[in-house]
Amino acid sequence: MVPDQSLKERLSEGFNGDILTDVMLRDHTSLKIGGKADYIFIPSDPVSLRGLIEALAAEGIGYVLIGGGTNLLVTDDGVDDVVINMKAFQGLERVEKRGEDRGEEVRVFAQAGLPLQRLISFCREEGLSGLEGLVGIPGTVGGAVFGNAGSYGYEIMDVVQRVTVLKGGSLVVLDREDINPAYRSGGLSPDTVILGVHILLKRDDEGTLQEKMNEFLQMKKKTQPLGERSAGCVFKNPPAESAARLIDEAGYKGMRVGDIEISTLHANFFVNKGQGTAGDFLALMDTVIDGIGKRFGIVLEPEIRIIGKR
């Protein structure tokens, strides 16, 4: 797809938000890798988002959603589809009905584009427990819910009460019992667009929460390359196993293809040491998948999301 003024006008009819053209997606990912997108639409409200998706369907054009661009690898040739960035959806509030007293539980609503760490900070400041293990995880609330982000025994879907989504052009509220999350999966279909989530948290002491979060964050700093350009964990952990341990035991820690290196701090992190490409990244992934399969009889599955022309 090539940027076309007539197409842009049709897609932007009734649209509120920003529209970017001829954008290098490397500037929108934590890896700093990725080719071009002809369009990035940044809707400012659900009505504009729904109208855009309907307009794209009428034109026969696909779309991909991005949030913080953290657990994401964009191929070097970029994407043909329209990119929709949800970063304008950053609402956050405690939800309490007038006169309601839920005792030890407090409900919070967060929109999909809200940075996850802003939600974590809010919970600490408000004395709300249930997400402290997710401290230090980058990305947005929507991405965290879709991938059921977790760490140190905490998973975001453990506290989700309901999820508001766009599905098939309709606004739908999914209760937790209607969703079947799993390890690194929020249990939502790929065509689901998350708008926001209600979570149920427990009251706790701010100082206690801060202490827990500091402990978790210090452990992460010692074991993960937090200051480097990465996309987080590359592979899912196999059942009752650690992908990092397998990669380390196979001797791949520190291996490099081009400027992409398997972190010497955590073998399930691939870091961009300079001008790394998606081709380098994928080649290193293939080497690890093949080697682990041959040595351990285990097939590693990607945890990162890969989009674009291949």
C-alpha positions in Angstrom: 0.0 0.0 0.0 1.3 3.5 -0.9 0.1 6.6 0.8 -2.8 8.1 -1.2 -4.6 11.3 -0.4 -7.9 10.1 -1.5 -7.7 7.0 0.6 -6.5 9.1 3.6 -9.5 11.4 3.2 -11.9 8.4 3.1 -10.4 6.8 6.2 -10.2 10.0 8.1 -13.9 11.0 7.6 -15.3 11.6 11.1 -12.0 10.5 12.6 -10.7 12.4 15.7 -7.0 11.9 16.4 -3.6 12.1 14.7 -2.6 10.6 11.4 1.1 9.9 10.6 2.3 8.9 7.1 5.5 7.3 5.9 6.6 6.3 9.4 9.6 4.2 10.3 8.3 1.7 12.9 11.8 1.4 14.5 11.0 4.7 16.1 7.9 3.1 17.8 9.5 0.0 19.2 11.7 -0.7 22.2 14.1 -2.7 20.0 14.6 0.2 17.6 14.0 -2.2 14.7 11.4 -2.2 12.0 10.6 -0.9 8.5 8.0 1.5 7.3 4.3 1.9 7.8 2.4 4.0 5.3 -0.1 5.1 7.9 -0.3 5.3 11.7 -3.7 6.3 13.0 -3.9 7.4 16.7 -7.6 7.6 17.5 -8.6 9.8 20.4 -11.9 8.1 21.4 -13.7 4.7 20.9 -16.1 6.2 18.3 -13.2 7.2 16.1 -11.5 3.9 16.6 -14.7 2.0 15.6 -15.3 4.2 12.6 -11.7 3.7 11.4 -12.0 -0.1 11.7 -15.2 -0.1 9.8 -13.7 2.2 7.1 -10.7 -0.1 6.7 -13.0 -3.1 6.4 -14.9 -1.3 3.6 -11.7 -0.6 1.8 -10.4 -4.2 2.2 -7.4 -3.0 4.2 -6.1 -4.8 7.3 -4.8 -3.2 10.4 -2.4 -4.0 13.3 -2.6 -2.6 16.8 0.4 -1.4 18.7 0.7 0.1 22.2 4.1 0.7 23.8 5.9 -1.3 21.1 7.8 -3.3 23.8 7.1 -7.0 23.2 7.2 -6.4 19.5 9.4 -7.2 16.5 8.6 -5.4 13.2 10.2 -6.9 10.1 12.7 -4.9 8.1 10.3 -4.5 5.1 7.7 -2.9 7.3 3.9 -3.5 7.2 1.3 -3.3 4.5 -1.5 -2.9 6.9 -2.6 0.3 8.6 -1.1 0.7 12.1 -3.4 1.8 14.9 -1.7 3.2 18.0 -3.8 3.1 21.2 -1.6 5.6 23.1 -4.4 8.2 23.5 -6.5 5.8 25.6 -4.9 6.5 29.0 -7.9 6.9 31.4 -7.4 5.7 35.0 -9.7 5.9 38.0 -11.0 4.1 41.1 -14.5 2.9 40.5 -16.7 3.3 43.6 -20.4 3.6 43.5 -21.9 6.2 45.8 -22.3 4.7 49.3 -20.6 1.5 48.3 -18.3 -0.2 50.7 -16.5 -3.3 49.3 -14.4 -3.7 52.5 -10.9 -4.8 51.6 -11.5 -4.8 47.8 -11.3 -1.8 45.5 -12.1 -1.6 41.8 -10.0 0.3 39.3 -10.6 1.0 35.6 -7.7 1.5 33.2 -7.8 2.2 29.5 -5.8 0.1 27.1 -3.2 2.7 26.1 -2.2 3.5 29.7 1.5 2.6 30.4 1.4 -0.4 32.7 3.9 1.2 35.0 1.6 4.2 35.5 -1.0 1.8 36.7 1.5 0.1 39.0 2.5 3.4 40.5 -1.1 4.4 40.9 -1.8 1.2 42.8 1.2 1.8 45.1 0.1 5.4 45.8 -3.5 4.3 46.5 -2.4 1.4 48.7 -3.8 -1.3 46.4 -2.3 -4.8 46.2 -2.4 -7.4 43.4 -0.1 -6.1 40.7 3.2 -5.4 42.5 5.0 -8.3 40.8 4.5 -6.6 37.5 6.7 -3.7 38.5 9.3 -3.0 35.8 7.4 -4.6 33.0 7.1 -2.1 30.1 4.3 -1.7 27.7 0.6 -0.8 28.0 -2.3 -2.1 30.0 -4.0 -3.4 26.8 -0.9 -5.3 25.8 -0.4 -6.7 29.3 -4.0 -8.0 29.3 -3.8 -9.5 25.8 -0.6 -11.4 26.7 -1.5 -12.0 30.4 1.7 -10.3 31.5 3.2 -11.8 34.7 6.2 -12.1 36.9 7.2 -13.4 40.3 3.9 -15.4 40.7 1.7 -12.5 39.7 -0.4 -12.4 36.5 -2.6 -9.5 35.4 -5.5 -11.7 34.6 -5.6 -12.8 38.2 -7.1 -9.5 39.1 -9.2 -8.7 36.0 -12.9 -8.4 36.7 -14.1 -7.5 33.2 -12.7 -6.3 29.9 -14.3 -3.8 27.5 -13.5 -4.5 23.9 -14.5 -3.8 20.3 -15.4 -7.0 18.5 -17.0 -7.2 15.1 -17.7 -3.5 15.2 -19.7 -3.8 18.5 -18.8 -2.6 22.0 -18.7 -5.7 24.2 -18.1 -6.1 28.0 -16.6 -9.5 28.8 -16.9 -10.7 32.4 -13.9 -12.6 33.8 -15.8 -15.9 33.8 -16.3 -15.6 30.0 -12.6 -15.4 29.4 -10.2 -18.3 29.6 -6.7 -16.9 30.1 -3.6 -19.1 30.1 0.2 -18.6 30.4 1.1 -15.5 28.4 -2.4 -15.4 26.9 -5.3 -13.3 28.0 -7.7 -15.7 26.3 -8.9 -13.1 23.8 -9.2 -13.7 20.1 -6.8 -11.9 17.8 -9.5 -9.7 16.3 -10.4 -8.3 19.7 -9.6 -4.7 20.3 -9.2 -4.0 24.0 -10.5 -0.6 25.1 -10.2 -0.9 28.9 -10.2 -3.2 31.9 -11.7 -3.3 35.3 -9.5 -4.9 37.9 -10.2 -5.8 41.5 -7.5 -5.1 44.1 -7.0 -5.4 47.8 -6.2 -2.6 50.2 -2.7 -2.7 51.6 -0.2 -0.3 53.1 1.7 1.9 50.7 5.0 1.4 52.5 4.6 -2.4 52.4 3.8 -2.3 48.7 6.8 0.0 48.0 9.0 -2.4 49.8 7.8 -5.4 47.8 8.1 -3.5 44.5 11.7 -2.4 45.4 12.6 -6.0 46.1 11.2 -7.2 42.8 12.8 -4.4 40.9 16.2 -5.0 42.4 16.0 -8.7 41.4 15.1 -7.7 37.8 17.9 -5.2 37.6 20.3 -8.0 38.6 19.0 -10.6 36.2 17.6 -8.7 33.2 19.2 -6.2 30.7 16.7 -3.5 31.7 18.8 -0.6 30.3 19.3 -2.1 26.9 17.2 -2.2 23.7 15.2 -5.4 23.9 11.7 -6.8 23.5 11.6 -8.6 26.8 11.5 -12.4 26.9 11.8 -13.8 23.4 10.3 -17.2 24.1 7.6 -18.6 26.3 8.7 -20.9 29.1 7.9 -24.5 28.2 5.8 -26.4 30.8 7.8 -26.9 34.0 10.9 -25.4 32.3 12.8 -22.2 31.8 13.5 -21.0 28.3 16.5 -19.0 29.6 18.0 -22.0 31.4 17.7 -24.2 28.2 19.3 -21.5 26.1 22.1 -21.0 28.6 22.7 -24.7 29.0 22.9 -25.1 25.2 25.7 -22.6 25.2 23.9 -19.8 23.3 24.3 -17.0 25.9 26.3 -14.2 24.3 25.8 -15.5 20.8 25.5 -12.8 18.2 24.1 -12.4 14.7 25.0 -9.0 13.3 24.2 -6.5 16.1 21.6 -8.7 17.9 23.0 -10.5 20.9 21.6 -13.1 23.3 22.0 -11.2 26.6 24.8 -12.4 28.9 22.6 -11.4 31.8 19.4 -13.3 30.8 19.5 -15.8 27.9 15.9 -15.2 27.0 16.5 -11.6 26.2 17.9 -10.6 22.8 19.4 -7.1 22.8 20.1 -4.7 19.9 23.8 -3.7 20.4 23.8 -1.2 17.5 22.2 -1.3 14.1 20.5 -4.7 14.5 17.9 -5.8 12.0 14.8 -7.9 12.2 16.6 -10.3 9.9 19.4 -10.7 12.4 16.9 -11.2 15.2 14.9 -13.8 13.3 18.1 -15.7 12.3 19.1 -15.8 16.0 15.7 -17.1 17.0 15.8 -19.8 14.3 19.3 -20.9 15.5 18.0 -21.2 19.1 14.8 -23.0 18.2 16.6 -25.5 16.1 19.4 -26.1 18.6 17.0 -26.5 21.6 14.8 -28.8 19.6 17.7 -31.1 18.7 19.3 -31.1 22.2 16.3 -31.2 24.4 13.4 -32.3 22.2 11.6 -29.1 23.1 10.1 -26.7 20.7 10.4 -23.1 21.9 7.4 -20.8 21.1 7.9 -17.1 20.6 6.6 -14.8 23.3 7.3 -11.7 21.3 4.8 -10.6 18.7 6.2 -10.5 15.1 4.4 -8.3 12.5 5.2 -7.2 9.0 6.2 -8.5 5.6 8.4 -11.5 5.7 
